[in-house]
Amino acid sequence: MERRTDWFQRAGWGVFVHYLGTIDSSPDGMESGELSPADWNRRVNSFDVQRFADTVQRTGAGYAFITIGQNSGHFCSPNPVYDALVGDTESRCSKRDLISDLADAMNERGLKLMVYLPSGAPAGYQKAVEALEWAWGFEGGWPNGWGEKRTGKRLAAFQLKWEQIIREWSLRWGKKIGGWWIDGCYFADEMYRHDQAPNFKSFAAALRAGNPDSILAFNPGVLLPVIRLCEEEDYTAGEIAEALPACPGASVDGAQFHMLSYLGSTWCRGSEPRFSDELAGAYTAHVVMGGGVVSWDVPIEPDGRIPEAFVRQLSAIGRAVEARRAQGK
């Protein structure tokens, strides 16, 4: 029987990019130098989806992740539900549906597109934070740090609104999208582990509204060993910063083992890869041959171009994986 994640395991490895509504994205996930809606639309309109898909295909990767948005309140796809709930008269959602256009380009080449979304409201856009009734789960607030004391908030009103927004996107894209990577699920006990909705089950239902075969991951943060956070999770979020984990096999508590880290100096940044081609290739091949999956984050330009230094390393990774597959070990 075909599992949701079988295609993901066969792909073995892929590319991850942070496409954000800012002039400068900081490594801690907050965004500065915010763009106006007009500038954001110009940026999104400049994205060459055919070139991006060609680049991914040329490296040998089987899929790519792209951020729908993160902390600025700008998103690269329309969402009238978000606009209505936040009360924006000038939408921060792009007029172009970049996700749909990019999915078409990827799917034409036999590749999958996956999408990233935070589990919370855009933390750098106070209007959305207030309208959606979201709050950071530690004393001190975001972005003032993690804090030392958890606030223990359920945030049911926020979750119901966020699920409405997600459902709109999921229905819009349907089966074009292969799955979701949901960031910031740091407060699972407080927010999601409940018998009554909203909970992980209702969250997953919203994400799969347009495609029941979408694969899902909920990120608990940088943790070693890599864990499965909940039963609704098809593959591990696997966020790793420094130490690269050994592959434990194809499965972690029933979820597909997946590791996500960056090739640059940090997330979405760097002029050169931090690893040698030999190390990056050998590690990726080690995980793939063990039944796992690896995603590598690389920088991206406003027009969707991946810097050549990273294209070269991604291509080296692709060659290393194919060589190991040919050897069968």
Contacts in CASP RR format, 6 or more apart in sequence:
PFRMAT RR
TARGET T0000
AUTHOR 0000-0000-0000
METHOD contacts of the structure
MODEL  1
MERRTDWFQRAGWGVFVHYLGTIDSSPDGMESGELSPADWNRRVNSFDVQ
RFADTVQRTGAGYAFITIGQNSGHFCSPNPVYDALVGDTESRCSKRDLIS
DLADAMNERGLKLMVYLPSGAPAGYQKAVEALEWAWGFEGGWPNGWGEKR
TGKRLAAFQLKWEQIIREWSLRWGKKIGGWWIDGCYFADEMYRHDQAPNF
KSFAAALRAGNPDSILAFNPGVLLPVIRLCEEEDYTAGEIAEALPACPGA
SVDGAQFHMLSYLGSTWCRGSEPRFSDELAGAYTAHVVMGGGVVSWDVPI
EPDGRIPEAFVRQLSAIGRAVEARRAQGK
4 213 0 8 1.000
4 214 0 8 1.000
4 215 0 8 1.000
4 234 0 8 1.000
5 215 0 8 1.000
5 234 0 8 1.000
5 235 0 8 1.000
5 255 0 8 1.000
5 256 0 8 1.000
7 112 0 8 1.000
8 63 0 8 1.000
8 112 0 8 1.000
8 215 0 8 1.000
8 235 0 8 1.000
8 256 0 8 1.000
8 258 0 8 1.000
8 293 0 8 1.000
9 250 0 8 1.000
9 256 0 8 1.000
9 291 0 8 1.000
9 292 0 8 1.000
9 293 0 8 1.000
11 61 0 8 1.000
11 62 0 8 1.000
11 63 0 8 1.000
11 112 0 8 1.000
11 293 0 8 1.000
12 62 0 8 1.000
12 287 0 8 1.000
12 288 0 8 1.000
12 291 0 8 1.000
12 292 0 8 1.000
12 293 0 8 1.000
12 294 0 8 1.000
12 321 0 8 1.000
13 61 0 8 1.000
13 62 0 8 1.000
13 284 0 8 1.000
13 287 0 8 1.000
13 288 0 8 1.000
13 293 0 8 1.000
13 294 0 8 1.000
13 295 0 8 1.000
13 296 0 8 1.000
13 317 0 8 1.000
13 318 0 8 1.000
13 321 0 8 1.000
14 56 0 8 1.000
14 61 0 8 1.000
14 62 0 8 1.000
14 63 0 8 1.000
14 64 0 8 1.000
14 65 0 8 1.000
14 293 0 8 1.000
14 294 0 8 1.000
14 295 0 8 1.000
14 296 0 8 1.000
15 56 0 8 1.000
15 59 0 8 1.000
15 61 0 8 1.000
15 63 0 8 1.000
15 64 0 8 1.000
15 65 0 8 1.000
15 295 0 8 1.000
15 296 0 8 1.000
15 298 0 8 1.000
15 306 0 8 1.000
15 314 0 8 1.000
16 64 0 8 1.000
16 65 0 8 1.000
16 116 0 8 1.000
16 260 0 8 1.000
16 295 0 8 1.000
16 296 0 8 1.000
16 297 0 8 1.000
16 298 0 8 1.000
17 64 0 8 1.000
17 65 0 8 1.000
17 66 0 8 1.000
17 67 0 8 1.000
17 268 0 8 1.000
17 297 0 8 1.000
17 298 0 8 1.000
17 299 0 8 1.000
17 300 0 8 1.000
17 304 0 8 1.000
17 306 0 8 1.000
18 25 0 8 1.000
18 67 0 8 1.000
18 70 0 8 1.000
18 116 0 8 1.000
18 267 0 8 1.000
18 268 0 8 1.000
18 297 0 8 1.000
18 300 0 8 1.000
19 47 0 8 1.000
19 66 0 8 1.000
19 67 0 8 1.000
19 69 0 8 1.000
19 76 0 8 1.000
19 98 0 8 1.000
19 300 0 8 1.000
19 304 0 8 1.000
20 31 0 8 1.000
20 67 0 8 1.000
20 69 0 8 1.000
20 70 0 8 1.000
20 71 0 8 1.000
20 72 0 8 1.000
20 74 0 8 1.000
20 268 0 8 1.000
21 31 0 8 1.000
21 34 0 8 1.000
21 35 0 8 1.000
21 40 0 8 1.000
21 43 0 8 1.000
21 69 0 8 1.000
21 70 0 8 1.000
21 72 0 8 1.000
21 73 0 8 1.000
21 74 0 8 1.000
22 31 0 8 1.000
22 32 0 8 1.000
22 33 0 8 1.000
22 34 0 8 1.000
22 35 0 8 1.000
22 72 0 8 1.000
22 74 0 8 1.000
23 32 0 8 1.000
23 33 0 8 1.000
23 34 0 8 1.000
23 35 0 8 1.000
24 31 0 8 1.000
24 32 0 8 1.000
24 33 0 8 1.000
25 31 0 8 1.000
25 32 0 8 1.000
25 70 0 8 1.000
25 268 0 8 1.000
25 269 0 8 1.000
26 32 0 8 1.000
27 266 0 8 1.000
27 267 0 8 1.000
27 268 0 8 1.000
27 269 0 8 1.000
28 143 0 8 1.000
29 70 0 8 1.000
29 71 0 8 1.000
29 267 0 8 1.000
30 71 0 8 1.000
30 123 0 8 1.000
30 124 0 8 1.000
30 142 0 8 1.000
30 143 0 8 1.000
31 70 0 8 1.000
31 71 0 8 1.000
31 72 0 8 1.000
31 124 0 8 1.000
34 72 0 8 1.000
34 74 0 8 1.000
35 43 0 8 1.000
35 72 0 8 1.000
35 74 0 8 1.000
37 74 0 8 1.000
37 90 0 8 1.000
37 91 0 8 1.000
37 92 0 8 1.000
40 74 0 8 1.000
40 92 0 8 1.000
40 94 0 8 1.000
41 94 0 8 1.000
41 95 0 8 1.000
41 96 0 8 1.000
43 302 0 8 1.000
44 76 0 8 1.000
44 94 0 8 1.000
44 95 0 8 1.000
44 96 0 8 1.000
44 98 0 8 1.000
45 94 0 8 1.000
45 96 0 8 1.000
46 302 0 8 1.000
46 303 0 8 1.000
46 304 0 8 1.000
47 76 0 8 1.000
47 98 0 8 1.000
47 102 0 8 1.000
47 302 0 8 1.000
47 303 0 8 1.000
47 304 0 8 1.000
48 303 0 8 1.000
48 304 0 8 1.000
48 305 0 8 1.000
49 98 0 8 1.000
49 101 0 8 1.000
49 102 0 8 1.000
49 104 0 8 1.000
49 105 0 8 1.000
50 105 0 8 1.000
51 304 0 8 1.000
51 305 0 8 1.000
52 64 0 8 1.000
52 102 0 8 1.000
52 105 0 8 1.000
52 304 0 8 1.000
52 305 0 8 1.000
52 306 0 8 1.000
53 102 0 8 1.000
53 105 0 8 1.000
53 106 0 8 1.000
53 108 0 8 1.000
53 109 0 8 1.000
53 111 0 8 1.000
54 109 0 8 1.000
55 305 0 8 1.000
55 306 0 8 1.000
55 311 0 8 1.000
56 62 0 8 1.000
56 63 0 8 1.000
56 64 0 8 1.000
56 106 0 8 1.000
56 109 0 8 1.000
56 111 0 8 1.000
57 109 0 8 1.000
57 111 0 8 1.000
58 311 0 8 1.000
58 315 0 8 1.000
59 311 0 8 1.000
59 314 0 8 1.000
59 315 0 8 1.000
59 317 0 8 1.000
59 318 0 8 1.000
60 314 0 8 1.000
60 315 0 8 1.000
60 318 0 8 1.000
60 321 0 8 1.000
60 322 0 8 1.000
61 111 0 8 1.000
61 314 0 8 1.000
61 318 0 8 1.000
62 111 0 8 1.000
62 112 0 8 1.000
63 106 0 8 1.000
63 111 0 8 1.000
63 112 0 8 1.000
63 113 0 8 1.000
63 114 0 8 1.000
63 178 0 8 1.000
64 106 0 8 1.000
64 111 0 8 1.000
64 112 0 8 1.000
64 113 0 8 1.000
64 114 0 8 1.000
65 113 0 8 1.000
65 114 0 8 1.000
65 115 0 8 1.000
65 116 0 8 1.000
65 181 0 8 1.000
65 295 0 8 1.000
66 76 0 8 1.000
66 98 0 8 1.000
66 99 0 8 1.000
66 102 0 8 1.000
66 113 0 8 1.000
66 114 0 8 1.000
66 115 0 8 1.000
66 116 0 8 1.000
67 76 0 8 1.000
67 115 0 8 1.000
67 116 0 8 1.000
67 117 0 8 1.000
68 75 0 8 1.000
68 76 0 8 1.000
68 77 0 8 1.000
68 99 0 8 1.000
68 115 0 8 1.000
68 116 0 8 1.000
68 117 0 8 1.000
68 169 0 8 1.000
69 75 0 8 1.000
69 76 0 8 1.000
69 116 0 8 1.000
69 117 0 8 1.000
69 118 0 8 1.000
69 122 0 8 1.000
70 116 0 8 1.000
70 118 0 8 1.000
70 122 0 8 1.000
71 118 0 8 1.000
71 122 0 8 1.000
71 123 0 8 1.000
71 124 0 8 1.000
71 125 0 8 1.000
72 92 0 8 1.000
72 122 0 8 1.000
72 124 0 8 1.000
72 125 0 8 1.000
73 92 0 8 1.000
73 122 0 8 1.000
73 124 0 8 1.000
73 125 0 8 1.000
73 128 0 8 1.000
74 92 0 8 1.000
74 93 0 8 1.000
74 94 0 8 1.000
74 122 0 8 1.000
75 82 0 8 1.000
75 92 0 8 1.000
75 93 0 8 1.000
75 94 0 8 1.000
76 94 0 8 1.000
76 96 0 8 1.000
76 98 0 8 1.000
76 99 0 8 1.000
77 93 0 8 1.000
77 94 0 8 1.000
77 97 0 8 1.000
77 98 0 8 1.000
77 99 0 8 1.000
77 100 0 8 1.000
77 169 0 8 1.000
77 172 0 8 1.000
78 91 0 8 1.000
78 93 0 8 1.000
78 94 0 8 1.000
78 95 0 8 1.000
78 97 0 8 1.000
78 172 0 8 1.000
79 93 0 8 1.000
79 165 0 8 1.000
79 168 0 8 1.000
79 169 0 8 1.000
79 172 0 8 1.000
80 168 0 8 1.000
81 164 0 8 1.000
81 165 0 8 1.000
81 167 0 8 1.000
81 168 0 8 1.000
82 93 0 8 1.000
82 165 0 8 1.000
82 168 0 8 1.000
83 91 0 8 1.000
83 93 0 8 1.000
85 131 0 8 1.000
85 132 0 8 1.000
85 161 0 8 1.000
85 164 0 8 1.000
85 165 0 8 1.000
86 127 0 8 1.000
86 128 0 8 1.000
86 131 0 8 1.000
86 132 0 8 1.000
87 127 0 8 1.000
87 131 0 8 1.000
88 127 0 8 1.000
92 125 0 8 1.000
97 172 0 8 1.000
99 113 0 8 1.000
99 115 0 8 1.000
99 169 0 8 1.000
99 173 0 8 1.000
99 176 0 8 1.000
99 177 0 8 1.000
100 172 0 8 1.000
100 173 0 8 1.000
100 176 0 8 1.000
102 113 0 8 1.000
103 113 0 8 1.000
103 173 0 8 1.000
103 176 0 8 1.000
103 177 0 8 1.000
104 176 0 8 1.000
106 112 0 8 1.000
106 113 0 8 1.000
107 113 0 8 1.000
107 176 0 8 1.000
112 178 0 8 1.000
112 179 0 8 1.000
113 176 0 8 1.000
113 177 0 8 1.000
113 178 0 8 1.000
114 177 0 8 1.000
114 178 0 8 1.000
114 179 0 8 1.000
114 180 0 8 1.000
114 181 0 8 1.000
114 215 0 8 1.000
115 169 0 8 1.000
115 177 0 8 1.000
115 179 0 8 1.000
115 180 0 8 1.000
115 181 0 8 1.000
116 180 0 8 1.000
116 181 0 8 1.000
116 182 0 8 1.000
116 183 0 8 1.000
117 166 0 8 1.000
117 180 0 8 1.000
117 181 0 8 1.000
117 182 0 8 1.000
117 183 0 8 1.000
118 182 0 8 1.000
118 183 0 8 1.000
118 184 0 8 1.000
119 162 0 8 1.000
119 182 0 8 1.000
119 183 0 8 1.000
119 184 0 8 1.000
119 185 0 8 1.000
119 191 0 8 1.000
119 218 0 8 1.000
119 219 0 8 1.000
120 134 0 8 1.000
120 158 0 8 1.000
120 162 0 8 1.000
120 184 0 8 1.000
121 128 0 8 1.000
121 129 0 8 1.000
121 132 0 8 1.000
121 134 0 8 1.000
121 158 0 8 1.000
121 162 0 8 1.000
122 128 0 8 1.000
122 129 0 8 1.000
123 129 0 8 1.000
123 136 0 8 1.000
123 142 0 8 1.000
123 143 0 8 1.000
124 143 0 8 1.000
128 134 0 8 1.000
129 135 0 8 1.000
132 158 0 8 1.000
132 161 0 8 1.000
132 162 0 8 1.000
133 155 0 8 1.000
133 157 0 8 1.000
133 158 0 8 1.000
133 161 0 8 1.000
134 155 0 8 1.000
134 158 0 8 1.000
134 162 0 8 1.000
135 141 0 8 1.000
135 151 0 8 1.000
135 153 0 8 1.000
135 155 0 8 1.000
135 158 0 8 1.000
136 142 0 8 1.000
136 151 0 8 1.000
137 150 0 8 1.000
137 151 0 8 1.000
137 152 0 8 1.000
137 153 0 8 1.000
137 186 0 8 1.000
137 187 0 8 1.000
137 190 0 8 1.000
138 145 0 8 1.000
138 146 0 8 1.000
138 147 0 8 1.000
138 148 0 8 1.000
138 149 0 8 1.000
138 150 0 8 1.000
138 151 0 8 1.000
139 147 0 8 1.000
139 148 0 8 1.000
139 149 0 8 1.000
139 151 0 8 1.000
140 147 0 8 1.000
141 147 0 8 1.000
150 187 0 8 1.000
150 190 0 8 1.000
151 190 0 8 1.000
152 187 0 8 1.000
152 190 0 8 1.000
153 187 0 8 1.000
153 190 0 8 1.000
153 191 0 8 1.000
154 190 0 8 1.000
154 191 0 8 1.000
154 194 0 8 1.000
155 190 0 8 1.000
155 191 0 8 1.000
156 198 0 8 1.000
159 191 0 8 1.000
159 198 0 8 1.000
159 202 0 8 1.000
159 203 0 8 1.000
160 198 0 8 1.000
163 198 0 8 1.000
163 202 0 8 1.000
163 203 0 8 1.000
163 205 0 8 1.000
163 206 0 8 1.000
164 206 0 8 1.000
166 203 0 8 1.000
166 206 0 8 1.000
166 207 0 8 1.000
166 209 0 8 1.000
167 206 0 8 1.000
167 209 0 8 1.000
170 177 0 8 1.000
170 206 0 8 1.000
170 207 0 8 1.000
170 208 0 8 1.000
170 209 0 8 1.000
170 210 0 8 1.000
170 211 0 8 1.000
170 214 0 8 1.000
171 209 0 8 1.000
171 210 0 8 1.000
173 210 0 8 1.000
173 211 0 8 1.000
174 210 0 8 1.000
174 211 0 8 1.000
175 210 0 8 1.000
175 211 0 8 1.000
175 213 0 8 1.000
176 211 0 8 1.000
177 211 0 8 1.000
177 214 0 8 1.000
178 211 0 8 1.000
178 213 0 8 1.000
178 214 0 8 1.000
178 215 0 8 1.000
179 207 0 8 1.000
179 211 0 8 1.000
179 214 0 8 1.000
179 215 0 8 1.000
179 216 0 8 1.000
180 207 0 8 1.000
180 214 0 8 1.000
180 215 0 8 1.000
180 216 0 8 1.000
180 217 0 8 1.000
181 217 0 8 1.000
181 219 0 8 1.000
181 237 0 8 1.000
181 260 0 8 1.000
182 203 0 8 1.000
182 207 0 8 1.000
182 216 0 8 1.000
182 217 0 8 1.000
182 218 0 8 1.000
182 219 0 8 1.000
182 237 0 8 1.000
183 219 0 8 1.000
183 237 0 8 1.000
184 219 0 8 1.000
184 220 0 8 1.000
184 221 0 8 1.000
185 191 0 8 1.000
185 192 0 8 1.000
185 218 0 8 1.000
185 219 0 8 1.000
185 220 0 8 1.000
185 221 0 8 1.000
185 229 0 8 1.000
185 237 0 8 1.000
186 220 0 8 1.000
186 221 0 8 1.000
188 200 0 8 1.000
188 218 0 8 1.000
188 220 0 8 1.000
188 229 0 8 1.000
188 230 0 8 1.000
191 198 0 8 1.000
192 198 0 8 1.000
192 199 0 8 1.000
192 200 0 8 1.000
192 203 0 8 1.000
192 218 0 8 1.000
192 230 0 8 1.000
193 199 0 8 1.000
193 200 0 8 1.000
193 230 0 8 1.000
200 218 0 8 1.000
200 230 0 8 1.000
200 231 0 8 1.000
200 232 0 8 1.000
201 232 0 8 1.000
203 218 0 8 1.000
203 232 0 8 1.000
204 216 0 8 1.000
204 232 0 8 1.000
207 214 0 8 1.000
207 216 0 8 1.000
208 214 0 8 1.000
208 216 0 8 1.000
215 234 0 8 1.000
215 235 0 8 1.000
215 256 0 8 1.000
216 232 0 8 1.000
216 233 0 8 1.000
216 234 0 8 1.000
216 235 0 8 1.000
217 233 0 8 1.000
217 234 0 8 1.000
217 235 0 8 1.000
217 236 0 8 1.000
217 237 0 8 1.000
217 238 0 8 1.000
217 258 0 8 1.000
218 229 0 8 1.000
218 230 0 8 1.000
218 232 0 8 1.000
218 233 0 8 1.000
218 237 0 8 1.000
219 229 0 8 1.000
219 237 0 8 1.000
219 238 0 8 1.000
219 239 0 8 1.000
220 227 0 8 1.000
220 229 0 8 1.000
220 237 0 8 1.000
221 237 0 8 1.000
221 239 0 8 1.000
222 239 0 8 1.000
222 240 0 8 1.000
222 241 0 8 1.000
223 238 0 8 1.000
223 239 0 8 1.000
224 240 0 8 1.000
224 243 0 8 1.000
224 245 0 8 1.000
225 245 0 8 1.000
225 248 0 8 1.000
225 252 0 8 1.000
226 236 0 8 1.000
226 238 0 8 1.000
226 240 0 8 1.000
226 245 0 8 1.000
226 248 0 8 1.000
226 252 0 8 1.000
226 257 0 8 1.000
226 258 0 8 1.000
226 259 0 8 1.000
227 236 0 8 1.000
227 252 0 8 1.000
227 253 0 8 1.000
228 236 0 8 1.000
228 252 0 8 1.000
228 253 0 8 1.000
228 254 0 8 1.000
228 255 0 8 1.000
229 237 0 8 1.000
233 255 0 8 1.000
234 255 0 8 1.000
234 256 0 8 1.000
235 255 0 8 1.000
235 256 0 8 1.000
235 257 0 8 1.000
235 258 0 8 1.000
235 293 0 8 1.000
236 252 0 8 1.000
236 255 0 8 1.000
236 256 0 8 1.000
236 257 0 8 1.000
236 258 0 8 1.000
236 259 0 8 1.000
237 258 0 8 1.000
237 260 0 8 1.000
238 258 0 8 1.000
238 259 0 8 1.000
238 260 0 8 1.000
239 260 0 8 1.000
239 261 0 8 1.000
240 259 0 8 1.000
240 260 0 8 1.000
240 261 0 8 1.000
241 261 0 8 1.000
241 262 0 8 1.000
244 259 0 8 1.000
244 261 0 8 1.000
244 283 0 8 1.000
245 259 0 8 1.000
246 286 0 8 1.000
247 257 0 8 1.000
247 259 0 8 1.000
247 286 0 8 1.000
247 287 0 8 1.000
247 290 0 8 1.000
247 291 0 8 1.000
247 292 0 8 1.000
248 257 0 8 1.000
249 257 0 8 1.000
249 290 0 8 1.000
249 291 0 8 1.000
249 292 0 8 1.000
250 256 0 8 1.000
250 257 0 8 1.000
250 290 0 8 1.000
250 291 0 8 1.000
250 292 0 8 1.000
251 257 0 8 1.000
256 292 0 8 1.000
256 293 0 8 1.000
257 287 0 8 1.000
257 291 0 8 1.000
257 292 0 8 1.000
257 293 0 8 1.000
258 292 0 8 1.000
258 293 0 8 1.000
258 294 0 8 1.000
258 295 0 8 1.000
259 287 0 8 1.000
259 292 0 8 1.000
259 293 0 8 1.000
259 294 0 8 1.000
259 295 0 8 1.000
260 294 0 8 1.000
260 295 0 8 1.000
260 296 0 8 1.000
260 297 0 8 1.000
261 295 0 8 1.000
261 296 0 8 1.000
261 297 0 8 1.000
262 268 0 8 1.000
262 274 0 8 1.000
262 296 0 8 1.000
262 297 0 8 1.000
262 298 0 8 1.000
263 273 0 8 1.000
263 274 0 8 1.000
263 275 0 8 1.000
263 280 0 8 1.000
263 296 0 8 1.000
263 297 0 8 1.000
263 298 0 8 1.000
263 310 0 8 1.000
263 313 0 8 1.000
263 314 0 8 1.000
264 270 0 8 1.000
264 272 0 8 1.000
264 273 0 8 1.000
264 274 0 8 1.000
264 297 0 8 1.000
264 298 0 8 1.000
264 299 0 8 1.000
264 310 0 8 1.000
265 271 0 8 1.000
265 274 0 8 1.000
267 297 0 8 1.000
268 297 0 8 1.000
268 298 0 8 1.000
268 299 0 8 1.000
268 300 0 8 1.000
269 299 0 8 1.000
270 299 0 8 1.000
271 307 0 8 1.000
271 309 0 8 1.000
272 309 0 8 1.000
273 280 0 8 1.000
273 309 0 8 1.000
273 310 0 8 1.000
273 313 0 8 1.000
275 283 0 8 1.000
275 313 0 8 1.000
277 312 0 8 1.000
277 313 0 8 1.000
277 316 0 8 1.000
277 317 0 8 1.000
277 320 0 8 1.000
280 296 0 8 1.000
280 313 0 8 1.000
280 316 0 8 1.000
280 317 0 8 1.000
280 320 0 8 1.000
281 316 0 8 1.000
281 317 0 8 1.000
281 318 0 8 1.000
281 320 0 8 1.000
281 321 0 8 1.000
282 320 0 8 1.000
283 294 0 8 1.000
284 294 0 8 1.000
284 296 0 8 1.000
284 317 0 8 1.000
284 318 0 8 1.000
284 320 0 8 1.000
284 321 0 8 1.000
285 320 0 8 1.000
285 321 0 8 1.000
285 323 0 8 1.000
285 324 0 8 1.000
287 293 0 8 1.000
287 294 0 8 1.000
288 294 0 8 1.000
288 321 0 8 1.000
288 324 0 8 1.000
288 325 0 8 1.000
289 324 0 8 1.000
289 325 0 8 1.000
289 328 0 8 1.000
289 329 0 8 1.000
296 314 0 8 1.000
296 317 0 8 1.000
298 306 0 8 1.000
298 307 0 8 1.000
298 310 0 8 1.000
298 314 0 8 1.000
299 306 0 8 1.000
299 307 0 8 1.000
299 310 0 8 1.000
300 306 0 8 1.000
301 307 0 8 1.000
306 314 0 8 1.000
END
